[in-house]
Amino acid sequence: MAHAEPSPLAGQDVVVTLRNRVDDARAIGTVRVKVEDWWDRVAGRSWREMTGNPAALNYAGRIHSTVPADDEVLYVKLGGYGHLVHMSEVVR
């Protein structure tokens, strides 16, 4: 696990700007989400190791080359569904 401590954003609502998985320059939307915690703390391992996991597969396809392929990834809820969001997508 990459993160021994909870994310400082855990339990908070944050605004994120999501990028299109095809066109790196175009934002697909800015939305408010609820942060659960770091993904690796929720799942027990990196998003890259989650073969067949819908949230991880969606994230891998969506980020394409718009964000680093590291483990600075949050598990968030949007409309009752879980999503993965990179820290660089959080609007400060």
Backbone atoms as SQL, in Angstrom:
CREATE TABLE atoms (id INTEGER PRIMARY KEY, chain TEXT, resi INTEGER, resn TEXT, atom TEXT, x REAL, y REAL, z REAL);
INSERT INTO atoms VALUES
  (1, 'A', 1, 'MET', 'N', 0.849, -1.174, 0.000),
  (2, 'A', 1, 'MET', 'CA', 0.000, 0.000, 0.000),
  (3, 'A', 1, 'MET', 'C', 0.899, 1.244, 0.000),
  (4, 'A', 2, 'ALA', 'N', 0.571, 2.202, -0.835),
  (5, 'A', 2, 'ALA', 'CA', 1.379, 3.415, -0.977),
  (6, 'A', 2, 'ALA', 'C', 1.139, 4.414, 0.153),
  (7, 'A', 3, 'HIS', 'N', -0.067, 4.427, 0.722),
  (8, 'A', 3, 'HIS', 'CA', -0.411, 5.426, 1.735),
  (9, 'A', 3, 'HIS', 'C', -0.736, 4.754, 3.070),
  (10, 'A', 4, 'ALA', 'N', 0.090, 5.038, 4.061),
  (11, 'A', 4, 'ALA', 'CA', -0.144, 4.495, 5.397),
  (12, 'A', 4, 'ALA', 'C', -1.199, 5.302, 6.152),
  (13, 'A', 5, 'GLU', 'N', -1.308, 6.573, 5.822),
  (14, 'A', 5, 'GLU', 'CA', -2.252, 7.469, 6.506),
  (15, 'A', 5, 'GLU', 'C', -3.415, 7.823, 5.582),
  (16, 'A', 6, 'PRO', 'N', -4.584, 8.111, 6.159),
  (17, 'A', 6, 'PRO', 'CA', -5.718, 8.548, 5.336),
  (18, 'A', 6, 'PRO', 'C', -5.399, 9.836, 4.580),
  (19, 'A', 7, 'SER', 'N', -6.079, 10.025, 3.473),
  (20, 'A', 7, 'SER', 'CA', -5.940, 11.270, 2.713),
  (21, 'A', 7, 'SER', 'C', -6.417, 12.436, 3.574),
  (22, 'A', 8, 'PRO', 'N', -5.752, 13.585, 3.491),
  (23, 'A', 8, 'PRO', 'CA', -6.240, 14.759, 4.210),
  (24, 'A', 8, 'PRO', 'C', -7.616, 15.202, 3.705),
  (25, 'A', 9, 'LEU', 'N', -8.022, 14.726, 2.537),
  (26, 'A', 9, 'LEU', 'CA', -9.326, 15.070, 1.969),
  (27, 'A', 9, 'LEU', 'C', -10.409, 14.049, 2.307),
  (28, 'A', 10, 'ALA', 'N', -10.057, 12.963, 2.983),
  (29, 'A', 10, 'ALA', 'CA', -11.023, 11.906, 3.302),
  (30, 'A', 10, 'ALA', 'C', -12.215, 12.476, 4.057),
  (31, 'A', 11, 'GLY', 'N', -13.414, 12.116, 3.581),
  (32, 'A', 11, 'GLY', 'CA', -14.640, 12.565, 4.220),
  (33, 'A', 11, 'GLY', 'C', -15.127, 13.931, 3.765),
  (34, 'A', 12, 'GLN', 'N', -14.371, 14.585, 2.914),
  (35, 'A', 12, 'GLN', 'CA', -14.728, 15.928, 2.464),
  (36, 'A', 12, 'GLN', 'C', -15.345, 15.907, 1.070),
  (37, 'A', 13, 'ASP', 'N', -16.127, 16.938, 0.782),
  (38, 'A', 13, 'ASP', 'CA', -16.590, 17.194, -0.574),
  (39, 'A', 13, 'ASP', 'C', -15.552, 18.086, -1.233),
  (40, 'A', 14, 'VAL', 'N', -15.145, 17.718, -2.447),
  (41, 'A', 14, 'VAL', 'CA', -14.186, 18.526, -3.196),
  (42, 'A', 14, 'VAL', 'C', -14.687, 18.685, -4.626),
  (43, 'A', 15, 'VAL', 'N', -14.146, 19.652, -5.310),
  (44, 'A', 15, 'VAL', 'CA', -14.458, 19.867, -6.722),
  (45, 'A', 15, 'VAL', 'C', -13.304, 19.310, -7.531),
  (46, 'A', 16, 'VAL', 'N', -13.636, 18.546, -8.564),
  (47, 'A', 16, 'VAL', 'CA', -12.620, 17.969, -9.441),
  (48, 'A', 16, 'VAL', 'C', -12.943, 18.322, -10.884),
  (49, 'A', 17, 'THR', 'N', -11.904, 18.490, -11.668),
  (50, 'A', 17, 'THR', 'CA', -12.053, 18.695, -13.106),
  (51, 'A', 17, 'THR', 'C', -11.576, 17.423, -13.780),
  (52, 'A', 18, 'LEU', 'N', -12.492, 16.737, -14.424),
  (53, 'A', 18, 'LEU', 'CA', -12.174, 15.479, -15.091),
  (54, 'A', 18, 'LEU', 'C', -11.767, 15.742, -16.532),
  (55, 'A', 19, 'ARG', 'N', -10.785, 15.002, -17.001),
  (56, 'A', 19, 'ARG', 'CA', -10.284, 15.146, -18.358),
  (57, 'A', 19, 'ARG', 'C', -10.836, 14.050, -19.255),
  (58, 'A', 20, 'ASN', 'N', -10.984, 14.369, -20.507),
  (59, 'A', 20, 'ASN', 'CA', -11.461, 13.419, -21.506),
  (60, 'A', 20, 'ASN', 'C', -10.383, 12.374, -21.767),
  (61, 'A', 21, 'ARG', 'N', -10.794, 11.126, -21.948),
  (62, 'A', 21, 'ARG', 'CA', -9.804, 10.071, -22.157),
  (63, 'A', 21, 'ARG', 'C', -9.217, 10.071, -23.560),
  (64, 'A', 22, 'VAL', 'N', -9.822, 10.793, -24.475),
  (65, 'A', 22, 'VAL', 'CA', -9.329, 10.819, -25.849),
  (66, 'A', 22, 'VAL', 'C', -8.580, 12.103, -26.147),
  (67, 'A', 23, 'ASP', 'N', -9.159, 13.231, -25.787),
  (68, 'A', 23, 'ASP', 'CA', -8.562, 14.528, -26.069),
  (69, 'A', 23, 'ASP', 'C', -8.004, 15.103, -24.781),
  (70, 'A', 24, 'ASP', 'N', -6.707, 15.027, -24.608),
  (71, 'A', 24, 'ASP', 'CA', -6.063, 15.421, -23.354),
  (72, 'A', 24, 'ASP', 'C', -6.294, 16.882, -22.984),
  (73, 'A', 25, 'ALA', 'N', -6.532, 17.735, -23.962),
  (74, 'A', 25, 'ALA', 'CA', -6.641, 19.167, -23.688),
  (75, 'A', 25, 'ALA', 'C', -8.040, 19.584, -23.255),
  (76, 'A', 26, 'ARG', 'N', -9.022, 18.749, -23.438),
  (77, 'A', 26, 'ARG', 'CA', -10.402, 19.162, -23.194),
  (78, 'A', 26, 'ARG', 'C', -10.937, 18.594, -21.882),
  (79, 'A', 27, 'ALA', 'N', -11.436, 19.454, -21.027),
  (80, 'A', 27, 'ALA', 'CA', -12.066, 18.998, -19.786),
  (81, 'A', 27, 'ALA', 'C', -13.456, 18.478, -20.117),
  (82, 'A', 28, 'ILE', 'N', -13.860, 17.383, -19.447),
  (83, 'A', 28, 'ILE', 'CA', -15.211, 16.864, -19.673),
  (84, 'A', 28, 'ILE', 'C', -16.180, 17.333, -18.605),
  (85, 'A', 29, 'GLY', 'N', -15.669, 17.981, -17.588),
  (86, 'A', 29, 'GLY', 'CA', -16.579, 18.513, -16.588),
  (87, 'A', 29, 'GLY', 'C', -15.921, 18.784, -15.260),
  (88, 'A', 30, 'THR', 'N', -16.478, 19.746, -14.561),
  (89, 'A', 30, 'THR', 'CA', -16.066, 20.049, -13.194),
  (90, 'A', 30, 'THR', 'C', -17.243, 19.696, -12.306),
  (91, 'A', 31, 'VAL', 'N', -17.009, 18.798, -11.359),
  (92, 'A', 31, 'VAL', 'CA', -18.080, 18.280, -10.517),
  (93, 'A', 31, 'VAL', 'C', -17.643, 18.229, -9.063),
  (94, 'A', 32, 'ARG', 'N', -18.631, 18.201, -8.169),
  (95, 'A', 32, 'ARG', 'CA', -18.374, 18.043, -6.732),
  (96, 'A', 32, 'ARG', 'C', -18.521, 16.567, -6.392),
  (97, 'A', 33, 'VAL', 'N', -17.533, 16.035, -5.688),
  (98, 'A', 33, 'VAL', 'CA', -17.534, 14.629, -5.296),
  (99, 'A', 33, 'VAL', 'C', -17.237, 14.500, -3.809),
  (100, 'A', 34, 'LYS', 'N', -17.563, 13.361, -3.232),
  (101, 'A', 34, 'LYS', 'CA', -17.266, 13.060, -1.824),
  (102, 'A', 34, 'LYS', 'C', -16.069, 12.118, -1.795),
  (103, 'A', 35, 'VAL', 'N', -15.007, 12.512, -1.115),
  (104, 'A', 35, 'VAL', 'CA', -13.792, 11.698, -1.037),
  (105, 'A', 35, 'VAL', 'C', -13.939, 10.651, 0.064),
  (106, 'A', 36, 'GLU', 'N', -13.736, 9.397, -0.311),
  (107, 'A', 36, 'GLU', 'CA', -13.707, 8.322, 0.690),
  (108, 'A', 36, 'GLU', 'C', -12.312, 8.263, 1.325),
  (109, 'A', 37, 'ASP', 'N', -11.281, 8.054, 0.476),
  (110, 'A', 37, 'ASP', 'CA', -9.892, 7.957, 0.943),
  (111, 'A', 37, 'ASP', 'C', -9.018, 7.683, -0.276),
  (112, 'A', 38, 'TRP', 'N', -7.728, 7.481, -0.014),
  (113, 'A', 38, 'TRP', 'CA', -6.842, 7.035, -1.083),
  (114, 'A', 38, 'TRP', 'C', -7.360, 5.701, -1.603),
  (115, 'A', 39, 'TRP', 'N', -7.282, 5.485, -2.914),
  (116, 'A', 39, 'TRP', 'CA', -7.752, 4.231, -3.503),
  (117, 'A', 39, 'TRP', 'C', -7.022, 3.033, -2.912),
  (118, 'A', 40, 'ASP', 'N', -5.699, 3.114, -2.771),
  (119, 'A', 40, 'ASP', 'CA', -4.951, 1.948, -2.284),
  (120, 'A', 40, 'ASP', 'C', -5.327, 1.596, -0.844),
  (121, 'A', 41, 'ARG', 'N', -5.782, 2.554, -0.065),
  (122, 'A', 41, 'ARG', 'CA', -6.240, 2.252, 1.292),
  (123, 'A', 41, 'ARG', 'C', -7.619, 1.598, 1.267),
  (124, 'A', 42, 'VAL', 'N', -8.465, 2.005, 0.324),
  (125, 'A', 42, 'VAL', 'CA', -9.805, 1.424, 0.208),
  (126, 'A', 42, 'VAL', 'C', -9.721, 0.000, -0.335),
  (127, 'A', 43, 'ALA', 'N', -8.932, -0.187, -1.396),
  (128, 'A', 43, 'ALA', 'CA', -8.876, -1.476, -2.097),
  (129, 'A', 43, 'ALA', 'C', -7.772, -2.400, -1.595),
  (130, 'A', 44, 'GLY', 'N', -6.796, -1.835, -0.888),
  (131, 'A', 44, 'GLY', 'CA', -5.694, -2.656, -0.387),
  (132, 'A', 44, 'GLY', 'C', -4.552, -2.833, -1.364),
  (133, 'A', 45, 'ARG', 'N', -4.663, -2.202, -2.545),
  (134, 'A', 45, 'ARG', 'CA', -3.575, -2.252, -3.528),
  (135, 'A', 45, 'ARG', 'C', -3.773, -1.166, -4.582),
  (136, 'A', 46, 'SER', 'N', -2.772, -1.024, -5.429),
  (137, 'A', 46, 'SER', 'CA', -2.782, 0.002, -6.464),
  (138, 'A', 46, 'SER', 'C', -3.909, -0.218, -7.469),
  (139, 'A', 47, 'TRP', 'N', -4.377, 0.858, -8.054),
  (140, 'A', 47, 'TRP', 'CA', -5.398, 0.773, -9.098),
  (141, 'A', 47, 'TRP', 'C', -4.884, -0.017, -10.297),
  (142, 'A', 48, 'ARG', 'N', -3.573, -0.015, -10.523),
  (143, 'A', 48, 'ARG', 'CA', -2.977, -0.746, -11.657),
  (144, 'A', 48, 'ARG', 'C', -3.074, -2.253, -11.486),
  (145, 'A', 49, 'GLU', 'N', -3.303, -2.713, -10.283),
  (146, 'A', 49, 'GLU', 'CA', -3.372, -4.147, -9.996),
  (147, 'A', 49, 'GLU', 'C', -4.800, -4.660, -9.914),
  (148, 'A', 50, 'MET', 'N', -5.769, -3.836, -10.239),
  (149, 'A', 50, 'MET', 'CA', -7.177, -4.184, -10.058),
  (150, 'A', 50, 'MET', 'C', -7.800, -4.718, -11.355),
  (151, 'A', 51, 'THR', 'N', -7.311, -5.832, -11.821),
  (152, 'A', 51, 'THR', 'CA', -7.807, -6.446, -13.048),
  (153, 'A', 51, 'THR', 'C', -9.308, -6.701, -12.948),
  (154, 'A', 52, 'GLY', 'N', -10.044, -6.158, -13.905),
  (155, 'A', 52, 'GLY', 'CA', -11.488, -6.370, -13.955),
  (156, 'A', 52, 'GLY', 'C', -12.315, -5.450, -13.088),
  (157, 'A', 53, 'ASN', 'N', -11.700, -4.592, -12.286),
  (158, 'A', 53, 'ASN', 'CA', -12.451, -3.670, -11.441),
  (159, 'A', 53, 'ASN', 'C', -12.978, -2.527, -12.302),
  (160, 'A', 54, 'PRO', 'N', -14.303, -2.320, -12.345),
  (161, 'A', 54, 'PRO', 'CA', -14.874, -1.285, -13.225),
  (162, 'A', 54, 'PRO', 'C', -14.335, 0.124, -12.968),
  (163, 'A', 55, 'ALA', 'N', -14.193, 0.508, -11.709),
  (164, 'A', 55, 'ALA', 'CA', -13.703, 1.863, -11.403),
  (165, 'A', 55, 'ALA', 'C', -12.263, 2.034, -11.877),
  (166, 'A', 56, 'ALA', 'N', -11.423, 1.031, -11.664),
  (167, 'A', 56, 'ALA', 'CA', -10.023, 1.106, -12.086),
  (168, 'A', 56, 'ALA', 'C', -9.908, 1.069, -13.606),
  (169, 'A', 57, 'LEU', 'N', -10.715, 0.254, -14.258),
  (170, 'A', 57, 'LEU', 'CA', -10.702, 0.199, -15.723),
  (171, 'A', 57, 'LEU', 'C', -11.147, 1.527, -16.327),
  (172, 'A', 58, 'ASN', 'N', -12.192, 2.101, -15.774),
  (173, 'A', 58, 'ASN', 'CA', -12.673, 3.397, -16.258),
  (174, 'A', 58, 'ASN', 'C', -11.604, 4.462, -16.064),
  (175, 'A', 59, 'TYR', 'N', -10.973, 4.456, -14.902),
  (176, 'A', 59, 'TYR', 'CA', -9.921, 5.429, -14.615),
  (177, 'A', 59, 'TYR', 'C', -8.770, 5.276, -15.599),
  (178, 'A', 60, 'ALA', 'N', -8.307, 4.060, -15.812),
  (179, 'A', 60, 'ALA', 'CA', -7.189, 3.813, -16.716),
  (180, 'A', 60, 'ALA', 'C', -7.507, 4.306, -18.123),
  (181, 'A', 61, 'GLY', 'N', -8.724, 4.089, -18.583),
  (182, 'A', 61, 'GLY', 'CA', -9.104, 4.559, -19.908),
  (183, 'A', 61, 'GLY', 'C', -9.299, 6.058, -19.963),
  (184, 'A', 62, 'ARG', 'N', -9.823, 6.623, -18.891),
  (185, 'A', 62, 'ARG', 'CA', -10.116, 8.056, -18.872),
  (186, 'A', 62, 'ARG', 'C', -8.865, 8.901, -18.786),
  (187, 'A', 63, 'ILE', 'N', -7.899, 8.481, -17.994),
  (188, 'A', 63, 'ILE', 'CA', -6.734, 9.337, -17.792),
  (189, 'A', 63, 'ILE', 'C', -5.798, 9.326, -18.990),
  (190, 'A', 64, 'HIS', 'N', -5.764, 8.237, -19.730),
  (191, 'A', 64, 'HIS', 'CA', -4.928, 8.096, -20.918),
  (192, 'A', 64, 'HIS', 'C', -3.546, 8.669, -20.615),
  (193, 'A', 65, 'SER', 'N', -3.293, 9.897, -20.978),
  (194, 'A', 65, 'SER', 'CA', -1.996, 10.512, -20.656),
  (195, 'A', 65, 'SER', 'C', -2.182, 11.881, -20.017),
  (196, 'A', 66, 'THR', 'N', -3.343, 12.103, -19.408),
  (197, 'A', 66, 'THR', 'CA', -3.619, 13.429, -18.848),
  (198, 'A', 66, 'THR', 'C', -3.101, 13.613, -17.434),
  (199, 'A', 67, 'VAL', 'N', -2.894, 12.523, -16.708),
  (200, 'A', 67, 'VAL', 'CA', -2.386, 12.615, -15.337),
  (201, 'A', 67, 'VAL', 'C', -1.295, 11.563, -15.148),
  (202, 'A', 68, 'PRO', 'N', -0.438, 11.728, -14.157),
  (203, 'A', 68, 'PRO', 'CA', 0.615, 10.741, -13.922),
  (204, 'A', 68, 'PRO', 'C', 0.021, 9.367, -13.578),
  (205, 'A', 69, 'ALA', 'N', 0.715, 8.323, -13.941),
  (206, 'A', 69, 'ALA', 'CA', 0.259, 6.961, -13.660),
  (207, 'A', 69, 'ALA', 'C', 0.811, 6.487, -12.316),
  (208, 'A', 70, 'ASP', 'N', 0.645, 7.310, -11.284),
  (209, 'A', 70, 'ASP', 'CA', 1.119, 6.956, -9.947),
  (210, 'A', 70, 'ASP', 'C', -0.061, 6.578, -9.049),
  (211, 'A', 71, 'ASP', 'N', 0.183, 6.471, -7.763),
  (212, 'A', 71, 'ASP', 'CA', -0.867, 6.076, -6.828),
  (213, 'A', 71, 'ASP', 'C', -1.431, 7.244, -6.026),
  (214, 'A', 72, 'GLU', 'N', -1.300, 8.462, -6.535),
  (215, 'A', 72, 'GLU', 'CA', -1.915, 9.618, -5.883),
  (216, 'A', 72, 'GLU', 'C', -3.372, 9.706, -6.353),
  (217, 'A', 73, 'VAL', 'N', -4.095, 8.624, -6.090),
  (218, 'A', 73, 'VAL', 'CA', -5.441, 8.440, -6.615),
  (219, 'A', 73, 'VAL', 'C', -6.433, 8.317, -5.466),
  (220, 'A', 74, 'LEU', 'N', -7.500, 9.087, -5.554),
  (221, 'A', 74, 'LEU', 'CA', -8.556, 9.077, -4.547),
  (222, 'A', 74, 'LEU', 'C', -9.740, 8.238, -5.018),
  (223, 'A', 75, 'TYR', 'N', -10.404, 7.598, -4.068),
  (224, 'A', 75, 'TYR', 'CA', -11.673, 6.942, -4.347),
  (225, 'A', 75, 'TYR', 'C', -12.750, 7.918, -3.913),
  (226, 'A', 76, 'VAL', 'N', -13.619, 8.296, -4.860),
  (227, 'A', 76, 'VAL', 'CA', -14.656, 9.283, -4.588),
  (228, 'A', 76, 'VAL', 'C', -16.013, 8.727, -4.981),
  (229, 'A', 77, 'LYS', 'N', -17.055, 9.357, -4.459),
  (230, 'A', 77, 'LYS', 'CA', -18.426, 9.001, -4.824),
  (231, 'A', 77, 'LYS', 'C', -19.042, 10.174, -5.576),
  (232, 'A', 78, 'LEU', 'N', -19.690, 9.838, -6.680),
  (233, 'A', 78, 'LEU', 'CA', -20.398, 10.814, -7.499),
  (234, 'A', 78, 'LEU', 'C', -21.716, 10.184, -7.898),
  (235, 'A', 79, 'GLY', 'N', -22.804, 10.752, -7.405),
  (236, 'A', 79, 'GLY', 'CA', -24.116, 10.205, -7.720),
  (237, 'A', 79, 'GLY', 'C', -24.294, 8.781, -7.231),
  (238, 'A', 80, 'GLY', 'N', -23.670, 8.436, -6.112),
  (239, 'A', 80, 'GLY', 'CA', -23.807, 7.099, -5.554),
  (240, 'A', 80, 'GLY', 'C', -22.853, 6.067, -6.135),
  (241, 'A', 81, 'TYR', 'N', -22.091, 6.435, -7.149),
  (242, 'A', 81, 'TYR', 'CA', -21.158, 5.506, -7.782),
  (243, 'A', 81, 'TYR', 'C', -19.728, 5.864, -7.416),
  (244, 'A', 82, 'GLY', 'N', -18.882, 4.845, -7.301),
  (245, 'A', 82, 'GLY', 'CA', -17.483, 5.048, -6.991),
  (246, 'A', 82, 'GLY', 'C', -16.669, 5.331, -8.236),
  (247, 'A', 83, 'HIS', 'N', -15.751, 6.283, -8.108),
  (248, 'A', 83, 'HIS', 'CA', -14.861, 6.667, -9.202),
  (249, 'A', 83, 'HIS', 'C', -13.465, 6.885, -8.645),
  (250, 'A', 84, 'LEU', 'N', -12.480, 6.805, -9.515),
  (251, 'A', 84, 'LEU', 'CA', -11.116, 7.126, -9.150),
  (252, 'A', 84, 'LEU', 'C', -10.755, 8.481, -9.765),
  (253, 'A', 85, 'VAL', 'N', -10.097, 9.296, -8.969),
  (254, 'A', 85, 'VAL', 'CA', -9.713, 10.640, -9.371),
  (255, 'A', 85, 'VAL', 'C', -8.285, 10.880, -8.930),
  (256, 'A', 86, 'HIS', 'N', -7.466, 11.383, -9.821),
  (257, 'A', 86, 'HIS', 'CA', -6.087, 11.702, -9.473),
  (258, 'A', 86, 'HIS', 'C', -6.042, 13.029, -8.718),
  (259, 'A', 87, 'MET', 'N', -5.103, 13.160, -7.801),
  (260, 'A', 87, 'MET', 'CA', -4.986, 14.398, -7.015),
  (261, 'A', 87, 'MET', 'C', -4.822, 15.631, -7.899),
  (262, 'A', 88, 'SER', 'N', -4.199, 15.472, -9.060),
  (263, 'A', 88, 'SER', 'CA', -4.019, 16.614, -9.959),
  (264, 'A', 88, 'SER', 'C', -5.333, 17.099, -10.549),
  (265, 'A', 89, 'GLU', 'N', -6.392, 16.311, -10.426),
  (266, 'A', 89, 'GLU', 'CA', -7.706, 16.702, -10.930),
  (267, 'A', 89, 'GLU', 'C', -8.537, 17.462, -9.888),
  (268, 'A', 90, 'VAL', 'N', -8.051, 17.505, -8.646),
  (269, 'A', 90, 'VAL', 'CA', -8.739, 18.233, -7.576),
  (270, 'A', 90, 'VAL', 'C', -8.496, 19.717, -7.762),
  (271, 'A', 91, 'VAL', 'N', -9.577, 20.474, -7.787),
  (272, 'A', 91, 'VAL', 'CA', -9.482, 21.935, -7.919),
  (273, 'A', 91, 'VAL', 'C', -9.180, 22.481, -6.530),
  (274, 'A', 92, 'ARG', 'N', -8.125, 23.217, -6.422),
  (275, 'A', 92, 'ARG', 'CA', -7.712, 23.731, -5.118),
  (276, 'A', 92, 'ARG', 'C', -8.393, 25.036, -4.796);
